[in-house]
C-alpha cells in the first residue's frame, strides 16, 4: 500500500483496538468503550446488512442478534439509526439501510477483520 494510503498512527491504533472487539467471523464480542471505536464497529455491522429493500423491526432484530455476543441488539439498532446508517418509519415498523460510502478507517477495520483466520 502506498504511503499516502497508510492510516496515520492514531487511526491505526483505533483500528487495532476496535478489531479486538470482533471475533474472526466478524461477530462483535463486546461494545467498545470509546465513541470513535463504537462508530467504527457500527460501520462493520452496517456493511453486513442487505442494501436493498426494507426490513421489519423483527427482521432487523434477528439479524443484529446473530452479529454480536452481548445481547443488546436494541443498542445497535438505535445507534445505527442515530448515525443515519439505518432509517425507520415514524411508527418504527419498517427499517431501511442507508447507502453510504464507508470511511477509510472503517474499510481498513473491515478488511482486517475479514483477513483474520476463522
Secondary structure, 3 states (H helix, E strand, C coil): CCHHHCCCHHHHHHHHHHHCCECCCCCECCCCCCHHHHHHHHHHHHHCCCCCCCEEHHHHHHHHHHCECCCCHHHHHHHHHHCCCEEECCCCCEEEECCCCCCHHHHHHHHHHHHCCC
